[in-house]
Amino acid sequence: MTQEQRSTFPTASRTVFFVSDGTGITAETFGHSVLTQFELRFRQIRLPFIDTLDKAHDAARKINEAFVTDGQRPIIFSTLVQTELSDVISRCKGMYMDLFQTFVAPLEQELNVKSTHTIGRSHNIVDSEEYKNRIEAINFSLAHDDGQSHKNLASADIILVGVSRSGKTPTSLYLAMQYGIKAANYPLIPDDFERGRLPSSLYEFKSKIFGLTITPERLTEIRNERRAGSKYASIENCRYEVNEAESMMKREGIRWLSSTTKSIEEISTTILQEIKPDRRDY
């Protein structure tokens, strides 16, 4: 990296804490969404399972130490439910943002109902139907990854197709973990291109198929990380496969998008809008 590049690359300017009585995923997800609006780098620390006063005081000590080290206030995203715990953290030398007070308190007033204020309630789902559906969907997606199995495709909510390394597996697993969607995925390979047809087992379920593509340049970068210097990763082969796959999807009338510049979240949201599984609305 050149001196000029170093001077323009943003250094970590603030420490950010995500404090929660549970896993901290809610605080972190919300915090990330907010922080991405600023072209700065943040040192991010998750402090989960802060469910006792001792743990709250220990968390407060870490936050105050960051204030001393950085010379400026840390930013704190909190989803602590119990008032006595949030009070400890709110007294820290940081910018404190209580997500529950921001949203729950106005909802209590609007709904005229007091919230439960129960620690870990948002993650107490081990016995819930939704949790079981997600686990089942994950197992299904793993069993049907990369065309491993043709069994039970009638149970699939979505079937992803595309060339190898175009983003099918991470998208399938994200859909399963986040939404409980049973997603199978199939690679489009040279044999398919020679036949000019999708794998025969997929035609019965064509309404569930969604295609992913990618630019040849990005594809060769990804493949070279796995099999450097191989024909599989060559730019010529990547151009051939991408061109053939896109031509096939157009001929077959398959909805598709390019994963080149899109996040897994964006890809998944588009797929759900297009396929619209019957089980729920998104």
Secondary structure per residue as TSV (DSSP state, phi and psi in degrees):
chain	resnum	aa	ss	phi	psi
A	1	M	-	360.0	132.1
A	2	T	-	-76.7	165.5
A	3	Q	H	-61.1	-38.3
A	4	E	H	-63.9	-42.2
A	5	Q	H	-64.4	-40.8
A	6	R	H	-62.8	-37.5
A	7	S	H	-71.5	-26.5
A	8	T	H	-95.6	-12.5
A	9	F	S	-81.0	123.6
A	10	P	-	-68.0	133.1
A	11	T	-	-89.2	161.8
A	12	A	E	-61.3	121.3
A	13	S	E	-103.0	-24.2
A	14	R	E	-143.3	152.2
A	15	T	E	-93.9	134.7
A	16	V	E	-119.5	130.6
A	17	F	E	-111.6	136.7
A	18	F	E	-111.8	109.4
A	19	V	E	-111.1	130.7
A	20	S	-	-152.2	153.2
A	21	D	S	-81.4	-10.7
A	22	G	S	-112.6	-138.1
A	23	T	-	-74.3	-23.2
A	24	G	S	87.5	1.0
A	25	I	H	-65.3	-40.5
A	26	T	H	-62.1	-48.3
A	27	A	H	-62.0	-41.5
A	28	E	H	-68.5	-42.2
A	29	T	H	-62.7	-46.7
A	30	F	H	-64.2	-45.1
A	31	G	H	-60.3	-42.8
A	32	H	H	-59.5	-43.1
A	33	S	H	-59.7	-39.0
A	34	V	H	-73.1	-45.1
A	35	L	H	-66.8	-27.7
A	36	T	T	-66.8	-11.3
A	37	Q	T	-77.5	-6.7
A	38	F	S	-119.4	130.8
A	39	E	S	-82.7	64.9
A	40	L	S	-136.7	159.9
A	41	R	E	-102.8	140.3
A	42	F	E	-123.7	139.7
A	43	R	E	-85.1	113.8
A	44	Q	E	-110.0	130.8
A	45	I	E	-130.8	125.0
A	46	R	E	-97.2	131.2
A	47	L	E	-118.4	88.3
A	48	P	-	-88.4	167.7
A	49	F	-	57.1	39.0
A	50	I	-	-85.0	83.0
A	51	D	-	-119.2	10.9
A	52	T	S	-137.0	162.8
A	53	L	H	-64.0	-37.2
A	54	D	H	-60.4	-43.6
A	55	K	H	-67.2	-36.5
A	56	A	H	-64.4	-42.2
A	57	H	H	-67.3	-35.8
A	58	D	H	-66.2	-41.1
A	59	A	H	-62.8	-42.5
A	60	A	H	-61.0	-39.0
A	61	R	H	-61.5	-43.0
A	62	K	H	-64.3	-39.8
A	63	I	H	-65.7	-43.6
A	64	N	H	-67.4	-33.2
A	65	E	H	-64.9	-37.7
A	66	A	H	-64.2	-37.1
A	67	F	H	-61.4	-43.4
A	68	V	H	-67.5	-44.0
A	69	T	H	-66.6	-44.7
A	70	D	H	-80.4	-28.1
A	71	G	S	78.3	13.1
A	72	Q	S	-153.4	160.5
A	73	R	-	-66.3	131.4
A	74	P	-	-69.2	161.6
A	75	I	E	-103.8	133.6
A	76	I	E	-123.3	118.5
A	77	F	E	-102.5	121.7
A	78	S	E	-123.6	138.4
A	79	T	-	-122.6	33.8
A	80	L	-	-70.2	132.1
A	81	V	-	-89.1	-47.0
A	82	Q	S	-73.5	133.2
A	83	T	H	-60.6	-40.8
A	84	E	H	-66.0	-28.7
A	85	L	H	-77.4	-45.7
A	86	S	H	-65.5	-30.7
A	87	D	H	-62.7	-38.9
A	88	V	H	-62.6	-46.2
A	89	I	H	-71.7	-35.3
A	90	S	H	-66.4	-21.3
A	91	R	T	-85.4	-0.4
A	92	C	S	-69.1	164.7
A	93	K	S	-85.2	67.1
A	94	G	S	-151.2	170.3
A	95	M	E	-85.2	109.1
A	96	Y	E	-99.2	125.3
A	97	M	E	-123.9	109.1
A	98	D	E	-92.4	106.2
A	99	L	H	-68.7	-32.1
A	100	F	H	-70.3	-43.8
A	101	Q	H	-65.7	-33.3
A	102	T	H	-65.7	-39.8
A	103	F	H	-109.6	-38.9
A	104	V	H	-71.6	-45.2
A	105	A	H	-58.9	-47.7
A	106	P	H	-62.8	-33.3
A	107	L	H	-68.8	-37.7
A	108	E	H	-58.1	-42.6
A	109	Q	H	-68.1	-42.2
A	110	E	H	-67.8	-42.8
A	111	L	H	-85.1	-13.2
A	112	N	T	58.5	37.6
A	113	V	-	-139.5	135.7
A	114	K	-	-78.5	137.4
A	115	S	-	-73.4	165.7
A	116	T	-	-75.5	-25.6
A	117	H	-	51.8	46.1
A	118	T	-	-101.1	128.0
A	119	I	T	-63.0	133.5
A	120	G	T	70.8	12.4
A	121	R	G	-60.4	-36.1
A	122	S	G	-68.9	-16.5
A	123	H	G	-115.4	9.1
A	124	N	-	-88.3	70.2
A	125	I	-	-128.9	13.7
A	126	V	T	-57.0	-36.5
A	127	D	T	-96.1	4.2
A	128	S	S	-79.5	155.9
A	129	E	H	-64.0	-37.0
A	130	E	H	-62.4	-43.3
A	131	Y	H	-63.1	-45.1
A	132	K	H	-61.7	-39.2
A	133	N	H	-62.9	-39.2
A	134	R	H	-66.4	-42.9
A	135	I	H	-63.4	-43.1
A	136	E	H	-62.0	-40.7
A	137	A	H	-66.2	-39.8
A	138	I	H	-62.2	-46.5
A	139	N	H	-61.0	-40.6
A	140	F	H	-62.8	-47.0
A	141	S	H	-64.6	-37.7
A	142	L	H	-66.6	-40.2
A	143	A	H	-68.8	-25.9
A	144	H	T	-111.6	26.4
A	145	D	G	-80.6	135.3
A	146	D	G	58.1	34.9
A	147	G	G	70.3	22.9
A	148	Q	-	-63.7	-33.3
A	149	S	-	-140.0	143.3
A	150	H	-	-102.6	0.7
A	151	K	T	-75.4	146.1
A	152	N	T	58.9	28.0
A	153	L	G	-64.3	-22.1
A	154	A	G	-62.5	-23.6
A	155	S	G	-84.0	-11.2
A	156	A	-	-68.7	140.0
A	157	D	S	-84.5	-35.7
A	158	I	E	-144.1	142.8
A	159	I	E	-124.4	117.2
A	160	L	E	-95.2	138.2
A	161	V	E	-129.1	155.5
A	162	G	E	162.5	169.9
A	163	V	S	-67.5	160.8
A	164	S	T	-58.0	133.2
A	165	R	T	74.6	28.1
A	166	S	S	-96.0	2.1
A	167	G	S	107.9	13.7
A	168	K	H	-68.8	-46.3
A	169	T	H	-64.5	-51.9
A	170	P	H	-61.0	-34.4
A	171	T	H	-67.6	-42.3
A	172	S	H	-59.5	-45.3
A	173	L	H	-70.4	-36.2
A	174	Y	H	-63.0	-45.3
A	175	L	H	-60.1	-39.3
A	176	A	H	-69.2	-47.6
A	177	M	H	-72.1	-37.6
A	178	Q	H	-85.6	-36.3
A	179	Y	H	-123.3	-4.1
A	180	G	-	70.7	26.6
A	181	I	-	-86.4	129.0
A	182	K	-	-83.1	106.0
A	183	A	E	-118.3	119.3
A	184	A	E	-94.7	156.0
A	185	N	E	-141.0	143.4
A	186	Y	E	-129.0	129.9
A	187	P	E	-78.8	140.6
A	188	L	-	-90.1	122.6
A	189	I	-	-120.9	167.9
A	190	P	H	-51.4	-35.8
A	191	D	H	-59.3	-39.6
A	192	D	H	-65.7	-39.4
A	193	F	H	-68.0	-37.3
A	194	E	H	-65.2	-39.3
A	195	R	H	-75.4	-25.3
A	196	G	T	72.7	24.1
A	197	R	S	-140.7	156.2
A	198	L	-	-66.7	161.8
A	199	P	-	-53.5	134.6
A	200	S	G	-59.4	-30.2
A	201	S	G	-68.4	-13.0
A	202	L	G	-91.4	-18.7
A	203	Y	G	-62.0	-33.4
A	204	E	G	-63.8	-23.1
A	205	F	G	-118.1	33.0
A	206	K	G	-61.2	-30.8
A	207	S	G	-65.7	-17.9
A	208	K	G	-95.1	-3.4
A	209	I	E	-84.3	137.3
A	210	F	E	-135.6	137.6
A	211	G	E	-103.6	145.4
A	212	L	E	-117.6	136.8
A	213	T	E	-128.4	-178.7
A	214	I	-	-163.0	154.3
A	215	T	-	-70.1	145.1
A	216	P	H	-56.9	-36.5
A	217	E	H	-63.6	-43.9
A	218	R	H	-70.6	-36.1
A	219	L	H	-63.6	-42.3
A	220	T	H	-66.3	-32.9
A	221	E	H	-62.0	-47.6
A	222	I	H	-65.0	-44.8
A	223	R	H	-68.0	-33.2
A	224	N	H	-67.8	-24.7
A	225	E	H	-67.3	-26.3
A	226	R	H	-97.8	-44.6
A	227	R	S	-137.6	75.7
A	228	A	T	-62.0	136.2
A	229	G	T	75.8	4.5
A	230	S	-	-85.8	161.3
A	231	K	T	-60.8	-37.8
A	232	Y	T	-53.2	-37.3
A	233	A	T	-96.8	-3.8
A	234	S	-	-66.0	149.7
A	235	I	H	-63.9	-34.4
A	236	E	H	-64.3	-45.7
A	237	N	H	-66.6	-39.8
A	238	C	H	-63.8	-39.9
A	239	R	H	-63.2	-42.8
A	240	Y	H	-61.6	-50.6
A	241	E	H	-64.2	-44.5
A	242	V	H	-63.2	-44.3
A	243	N	H	-62.2	-45.1
A	244	E	H	-65.8	-41.4
A	245	A	H	-64.5	-44.6
A	246	E	H	-66.0	-39.4
A	247	S	H	-62.4	-41.6
A	248	M	H	-64.5	-43.8
A	249	M	H	-64.3	-37.2
A	250	K	H	-65.2	-44.4
A	251	R	H	-62.0	-39.4
A	252	E	H	-84.1	-5.5
A	253	G	T	70.1	32.7
A	254	I	-	-89.7	132.8
A	255	R	E	-70.3	139.9
A	256	W	E	-156.3	163.8
A	257	L	E	-147.3	164.2
A	258	S	E	-91.6	130.9
A	259	S	-	-89.2	2.4
A	260	T	T	-55.1	-48.9
A	261	T	T	-116.0	13.6
A	262	K	-	-107.9	146.1
A	263	S	-	-77.9	163.8
A	264	I	H	-59.1	-37.7
A	265	E	H	-63.1	-43.8
A	266	E	H	-65.4	-43.4
A	267	I	H	-60.6	-47.4
A	268	S	H	-63.6	-41.8
A	269	T	H	-63.1	-42.5
A	270	T	H	-63.0	-43.4
A	271	I	H	-60.7	-45.5
A	272	L	H	-64.5	-35.5
A	273	Q	H	-68.4	-34.8
A	274	E	H	-81.0	-45.3
A	275	I	H	-82.8	-39.3
A	276	K	-	51.4	72.3
A	277	P	-	-55.2	146.3
A	278	D	T	-69.5	-21.5
A	279	R	T	-70.2	-29.1
A	280	R	-	-159.0	169.1
A	281	D	-	-97.8	151.8
A	282	Y	-	-128.9	360.0
